[in-house]
Amino acid sequence: VAFPPTADHSLAGKMAIESKAEVALDSLSPEEAEQFVAAFGFRSAEQPVRLYGGYASSNFKVIAKKDGEGTSRPFLLKVNYGGLNIEDIEHQLFVMNHLRTCSFPTNYPHPSSSGSLMVEQNGRSAILLDFIHGKSGDKVLAEKEDKAPAILRELAATLARLHQVDWPEERTVRDIRSGYPLCNTGDLLRGEDVEKLQADDRFKDHPFVALVHRQITWLRELYDSKVPWGLIHGDAFLDNTLYEDGPGPDCKLLALIDWEDSCVGPYVVDLAVCASATCFTAANAIMRPRLLVLLKEYQRHRKLSEVESKTFVDFMAAGALACGFYRFCEFNVRQPDATAQAKDSYRLMGERAELLLNGQIREEVLAVLEASAA
């Protein structure tokens, strides 16, 4: 399938890892953000500052304190978009709160004066989290390529640690087939959204829609594979990490953040999505040294099973396909007035999925996977 060309053909564009669009999907003002801060029982010391990039929420850095406390400190206010239902938000809060019990590196939620971890007003809900002073992994890497091994080792070890966390048996946690998690993979598996696009005159002849339709049966069979399942992050891109930038090549992961896509799913898809996000250039060339570091370090903490190794490259393709389909639907169907950059963001992932399904890139990934297990 030949997609329309992407806009950036410069050398920098070809070599750099993909940079997600800095988006703001609503016009929530700092004054409105302050109202949410007050609803938590906190008093703002400064006007909230918008942090760009969220696809599921409007995010603000706020400096605030509870009434009666002496010193203001920073928090992250996440005001969720209307399409995110209460059950999805409660799931995120459960995950982050449980990870607190095992000191997993992430930002933890703070309760309101009434003890609730979520407040609602004007048809929107919000959560208040720790603000962690660090630099996102994608920004560290963009400035200092020699940090790549440390960044990837830290992230791989953190994912392996997540995949070995014990979860309360009495609570049913949503799984990947439920719809929303991992770029709406559950909706993709059901196939209804693809059928709607095929019936829509605007999209029925689009090459990406045709690509996704051809892979539905394969995708369902892949998720029926007998691989180990458990709680996964679902979106381990470098912009969802925070690091302390140390001297020389050193770099320490402070937090894995943004749990909107977390769910019970195959552990291997979590690692596969991370590999796809961190080990390809923006021209869709595989960076074998990075992939080797990531896979070797992960397996130093948690060994992949035989069936996980056999399906790893397929789950890389599945993750790229789901990501591309989510971006296509979000910015071309549901938000037709989105920016050109957002509209085009599906193309890279669609091309990547095809490269991983067939051809030399697939063989290269398999070779690195074999080397990592040696």
C-alpha positions as CSV (number, residue, x, y, z in Angstrom):
1,V,0.0,0.0,0.0
2,A,1.4,3.4,-1.0
3,F,0.3,6.1,1.4
4,P,0.5,9.8,0.5
5,P,4.1,11.1,1.3
6,T,4.8,12.7,4.6
7,A,5.8,16.3,4.6
8,D,9.4,16.1,6.0
9,H,12.0,14.8,3.6
10,S,15.0,16.4,5.2
11,L,17.9,14.4,6.6
12,A,16.9,15.4,10.1
13,G,13.4,14.1,9.4
14,K,14.7,10.8,8.1
15,M,17.1,10.1,11.0
16,A,15.2,11.4,14.0
17,I,12.9,9.2,16.0
18,E,9.2,10.2,15.5
19,S,8.1,13.2,17.5
20,K,4.4,13.2,18.5
21,A,2.4,16.3,17.5
22,E,2.1,18.8,20.3
23,V,-1.6,19.0,20.5
24,A,-4.3,20.7,22.5
25,L,-7.6,19.2,21.7
26,D,-9.7,21.8,23.6
27,S,-9.5,25.4,24.7
28,L,-9.6,24.9,28.4
29,S,-8.3,28.1,30.0
30,P,-6.0,28.4,33.0
31,E,-8.8,30.0,34.9
32,E,-11.0,26.9,34.3
33,A,-8.0,24.8,35.4
34,E,-7.9,26.8,38.6
35,Q,-11.5,25.9,39.3
36,F,-10.6,22.2,39.2
37,V,-7.7,22.9,41.6
38,A,-10.1,24.6,44.0
39,A,-12.5,21.6,43.7
40,F,-9.7,19.4,45.1
41,G,-9.5,21.8,48.1
42,F,-6.2,23.3,47.0
43,R,-5.3,27.0,46.5
44,S,-3.3,28.0,43.5
45,A,-0.2,30.1,44.1
46,E,0.4,30.8,40.4
47,Q,-1.7,30.6,37.3
48,P,-1.7,27.0,35.9
49,V,0.5,26.4,32.9
50,R,-0.7,24.2,30.0
51,L,1.5,21.2,29.1
52,Y,1.0,20.2,25.5
53,G,0.9,16.8,23.9
54,G,-2.0,15.0,25.6
55,Y,-4.4,13.0,23.4
56,A,-6.7,12.0,26.3
57,S,-6.6,15.0,28.6
58,S,-5.7,18.7,29.0
59,N,-2.7,18.8,31.3
60,F,-1.6,21.7,33.5
61,K,1.3,22.2,35.8
62,V,-0.1,23.9,39.0
63,I,1.6,25.3,42.0
64,A,-0.7,24.9,44.9
65,K,-1.2,23.9,48.5
66,K,-4.1,22.6,50.6
67,D,-5.8,25.1,52.9
68,G,-3.8,25.1,56.2
69,E,-0.6,23.8,54.6
70,G,2.5,26.1,54.7
71,T,4.2,25.6,51.4
72,S,3.0,25.4,47.9
73,R,4.3,22.6,45.6
74,P,3.8,21.5,42.0
75,F,1.1,19.1,40.9
76,L,0.0,17.8,37.5
77,L,-3.7,18.5,36.8
78,K,-5.2,16.2,34.2
79,V,-8.6,17.4,32.9
80,N,-10.0,14.5,30.9
81,Y,-11.7,14.9,27.5
82,G,-15.4,14.2,27.4
83,G,-14.9,10.9,25.4
84,L,-13.1,9.3,28.3
85,N,-15.7,7.6,30.6
86,I,-15.7,7.5,34.3
87,E,-14.8,3.7,34.4
88,D,-11.7,4.4,32.3
89,I,-10.6,7.2,34.7
90,E,-11.3,5.0,37.8
91,H,-9.2,2.3,36.2
92,Q,-6.2,4.6,35.8
93,L,-6.5,5.7,39.5
94,F,-6.7,2.1,40.6
95,V,-3.5,1.2,38.7
96,M,-1.5,4.2,39.9
97,N,-2.7,3.8,43.5
98,H,-1.8,0.1,43.5
99,L,1.6,0.8,42.0
100,R,2.2,3.2,45.0
101,T,2.1,0.1,47.3
102,C,5.2,-1.4,45.6
103,S,7.0,1.9,45.0
104,F,6.8,1.6,41.2
105,P,8.2,4.7,39.6
106,T,5.2,6.7,38.4
107,N,3.2,9.7,39.6
108,Y,0.6,9.0,42.2
109,P,-2.9,10.5,42.6
110,H,-3.8,13.0,45.4
111,P,-7.3,13.0,47.0
112,S,-9.6,16.0,47.3
113,S,-10.7,17.3,50.7
114,S,-13.6,14.8,50.6
115,G,-11.2,11.9,50.0
116,S,-12.1,11.4,46.3
117,L,-9.3,10.9,43.8
118,M,-11.4,12.5,41.0
119,V,-13.6,15.6,40.9
120,E,-16.2,16.5,38.3
121,Q,-17.6,19.8,37.2
122,N,-19.1,21.3,34.1
123,G,-19.3,17.9,32.5
124,R,-15.6,17.2,32.9
125,S,-13.6,15.2,35.3
126,A,-10.1,15.8,36.6
127,I,-7.4,14.0,38.6
128,L,-4.5,15.6,40.5
129,L,-1.1,13.8,40.4
130,D,2.5,14.3,41.6
131,F,4.5,16.6,39.4
132,I,7.8,14.9,38.8
133,H,10.7,17.1,37.9
134,G,12.4,15.4,35.0
135,K,12.9,15.5,31.2
136,S,10.9,13.2,28.9
137,G,13.0,10.5,27.3
138,D,12.3,11.7,23.8
139,K,13.7,15.1,24.6
140,V,16.8,13.7,26.3
141,L,17.4,11.5,23.3
142,A,16.9,14.3,20.8
143,E,19.7,16.3,22.6
144,K,22.1,13.5,23.4
145,E,22.1,10.3,21.3
146,D,24.8,8.8,23.5
147,K,22.1,8.5,26.2
148,A,20.2,5.9,24.2
149,P,21.6,2.8,25.8
150,A,21.0,4.1,29.4
151,I,17.5,5.3,28.5
152,L,16.5,2.0,26.9
153,R,18.0,-0.2,29.7
154,E,16.1,1.8,32.3
155,L,12.9,1.6,30.4
156,A,13.3,-2.1,29.6
157,A,13.9,-2.9,33.3
158,T,10.9,-0.9,34.3
159,L,8.6,-2.7,31.9
160,A,9.9,-6.1,33.1
161,R,9.3,-4.9,36.7
162,L,5.7,-3.9,35.8
163,H,5.1,-7.3,34.3
164,Q,5.9,-9.0,37.6
165,V,3.7,-6.8,39.9
166,D,1.1,-8.8,41.8
167,W,-2.4,-7.4,41.5
168,P,-5.4,-7.9,43.8
169,E,-7.4,-10.9,42.7
170,E,-10.7,-9.5,44.0
171,R,-10.7,-6.7,41.4
172,T,-11.5,-7.3,37.8
173,V,-9.2,-5.1,35.7
174,R,-10.3,-4.3,32.1
175,D,-8.5,-6.2,29.4
176,I,-7.3,-5.2,26.0
177,R,-10.5,-6.4,24.3
178,S,-12.6,-4.0,26.2
179,G,-12.3,-1.2,23.6
180,Y,-10.3,1.8,24.8
181,P,-6.9,0.4,25.8
182,L,-3.8,0.4,23.6
183,C,-5.2,2.7,20.9
184,N,-8.7,1.2,20.9
185,T,-7.3,-2.3,20.1
186,G,-10.6,-3.9,21.3
187,D,-12.6,-1.9,18.9
188,L,-10.2,-2.8,16.1
189,L,-10.5,-6.5,17.0
190,R,-14.3,-6.3,16.8
191,G,-14.1,-4.7,13.3
192,E,-17.1,-2.5,13.5
193,D,-15.2,0.7,13.1
194,V,-13.5,-0.6,10.0
195,E,-16.8,-1.6,8.5
196,K,-18.2,1.8,9.1
197,L,-15.3,3.4,7.2
198,Q,-15.8,1.0,4.3
199,A,-19.4,2.2,4.1
200,D,-18.4,5.8,4.2
201,D,-17.9,7.4,0.8
202,R,-15.2,9.6,2.2
203,F,-13.0,6.7,3.3
204,K,-14.1,3.5,1.6
205,D,-11.4,3.6,-1.1
206,H,-8.6,4.8,1.3
207,P,-5.5,2.6,1.1
208,F,-5.0,2.6,4.9
209,V,-8.6,1.5,5.5
210,A,-8.0,-1.4,3.0
211,L,-4.8,-2.4,4.8
212,V,-6.5,-2.5,8.2
213,H,-9.5,-4.5,6.8
214,R,-7.1,-7.2,5.4
215,Q,-5.4,-7.7,8.7
216,I,-8.5,-8.1,11.0
217,T,-8.6,-11.9,10.9
218,W,-4.8,-12.1,11.4
219,L,-5.0,-9.7,14.3
220,R,-7.7,-11.8,16.1
221,E,-5.7,-15.0,15.7
222,L,-2.6,-13.2,17.1
223,Y,-4.5,-12.1,20.2
224,D,-5.7,-15.7,20.7
225,S,-2.0,-16.8,20.9
226,K,-1.2,-18.7,24.2
227,V,1.1,-15.9,25.5
228,P,1.3,-14.8,29.2
229,W,-1.1,-12.0,30.1
230,G,-1.1,-9.4,32.9
231,L,-1.2,-5.7,33.5
232,I,0.5,-3.7,30.8
233,H,1.2,0.0,30.3
234,G,0.2,-0.1,26.6
235,D,1.9,3.1,25.5
236,A,5.6,3.0,26.5
237,F,6.7,5.7,24.1
238,L,9.5,7.9,25.3
239,D,7.2,10.9,25.7
240,N,5.5,8.9,28.5
241,T,8.8,8.6,30.5
242,L,10.6,11.1,32.8
243,Y,14.4,10.9,33.3
244,E,17.1,12.5,35.4
245,D,19.8,13.5,33.0
246,G,23.0,12.4,34.6
247,P,26.7,13.0,33.7
248,G,28.1,11.6,30.5
249,P,26.0,8.7,29.1
250,D,24.2,8.1,32.4
251,C,20.4,8.6,32.7
252,K,18.0,7.4,35.4
253,L,14.3,6.8,34.8
254,L,12.2,8.7,37.4
255,A,8.7,7.7,36.2
256,L,6.7,5.8,33.6
257,I,3.6,7.9,33.3
258,D,0.2,8.2,31.5
259,W,-1.8,5.0,32.2
260,E,-4.7,5.8,29.9
261,D,-3.9,2.7,27.7
262,S,-3.1,0.3,30.5
263,C,-5.0,-2.9,30.8
264,V,-4.6,-6.7,31.1
265,G,-3.1,-7.9,27.9
266,P,-0.1,-9.9,26.5
267,Y,3.1,-8.8,28.2
268,V,4.8,-9.2,24.9
269,V,2.7,-6.5,23.2
270,D,3.9,-4.0,25.8
271,L,7.5,-4.7,25.0
272,A,6.7,-4.8,21.2
273,V,5.0,-1.4,21.3
274,C,8.0,0.0,23.2
275,A,10.4,-1.4,20.7
276,S,8.4,0.0,17.8
277,A,8.3,3.4,19.5
278,T,12.0,3.6,20.4
279,C,13.9,1.6,17.8
280,F,12.8,3.1,14.5
281,T,13.8,6.3,12.8
282,A,11.2,8.7,11.5
283,A,12.0,7.2,8.1
284,N,11.0,3.7,9.4
285,A,14.5,2.3,9.4
286,I,15.2,-0.1,12.3
287,M,17.9,0.9,14.8
288,R,19.4,-2.5,15.6
289,P,21.7,-1.5,18.4
290,R,18.9,0.2,20.3
291,L,16.6,-2.9,19.8
292,L,19.4,-5.2,21.0
293,V,19.9,-3.1,24.2
294,L,16.1,-3.0,24.9
295,L,15.6,-6.8,24.4
296,K,18.7,-7.9,26.3
297,E,17.9,-5.8,29.3
298,Y,14.3,-6.8,29.4
299,Q,15.2,-10.5,29.3
300,R,17.8,-9.9,32.0
301,H,14.8,-9.3,34.3
302,R,12.1,-11.3,32.7
303,K,12.8,-14.0,30.1
304,L,10.5,-14.2,27.1
305,S,8.7,-17.5,26.7
306,E,9.1,-19.4,23.4
307,V,5.7,-18.3,22.1
308,E,6.4,-14.7,23.1
309,S,9.6,-14.8,21.1
310,K,7.7,-16.3,18.1
311,T,5.0,-13.7,18.1
312,F,7.1,-10.6,19.1
313,V,7.5,-9.2,15.7
314,D,3.8,-9.7,14.9
315,F,2.9,-7.9,18.1
316,M,5.1,-5.0,16.9
317,A,3.2,-4.9,13.7
318,A,-0.1,-5.2,15.6
319,G,0.8,-2.3,17.9
320,A,1.8,-0.1,15.0
321,L,-1.4,-0.9,13.1
322,A,-3.6,-0.1,16.1
323,C,-1.7,3.2,16.7
324,G,-2.0,4.2,13.1
325,F,-5.7,3.3,13.0
326,Y,-6.4,5.3,16.2
327,R,-4.7,8.3,14.8
328,F,-6.4,8.0,11.4
329,C,-9.9,7.8,13.1
330,E,-9.2,10.4,15.7
331,F,-7.8,13.1,13.4
332,N,-9.4,12.4,10.1
333,V,-12.8,11.1,11.1
334,R,-13.8,12.3,14.5
335,Q,-11.9,15.6,14.3
336,P,-11.9,16.6,10.7
337,D,-10.6,20.1,11.6
338,A,-7.4,18.7,13.2
339,T,-4.0,20.1,12.1
340,A,-2.3,18.7,9.1
341,Q,0.4,17.2,11.3
342,A,-2.2,15.4,13.4
343,K,-4.1,14.2,10.3
344,D,-0.9,12.8,8.8
345,S,0.4,11.1,12.0
346,Y,-1.2,7.7,11.0
347,R,1.0,7.3,7.9
348,L,4.3,6.4,9.7
349,M,2.6,3.7,11.7
350,G,0.8,2.3,8.8
351,E,4.0,2.0,6.8
352,R,5.8,0.5,9.9
353,A,3.1,-2.2,10.3
354,E,3.6,-3.3,6.7
355,L,7.4,-3.4,7.0
356,L,7.0,-5.6,10.1
357,L,4.5,-7.9,8.4
358,N,6.7,-8.5,5.3
359,G,10.2,-7.9,4.1
360,Q,13.7,-7.1,5.3
361,I,12.7,-5.2,8.4
362,R,10.9,-8.2,9.8
363,E,14.0,-10.4,9.2
364,E,16.2,-7.8,10.9
365,V,14.0,-7.7,14.0
366,L,14.0,-11.5,14.2
367,A,17.8,-11.6,13.9
368,V,18.1,-9.1,16.8
369,L,15.6,-11.0,18.9
370,E,17.7,-14.2,18.4
371,A,20.9,-12.3,19.4
372,S,19.3,-10.9,22.5
373,A,18.5,-14.3,23.8
374,A,22.0,-15.6,23.4
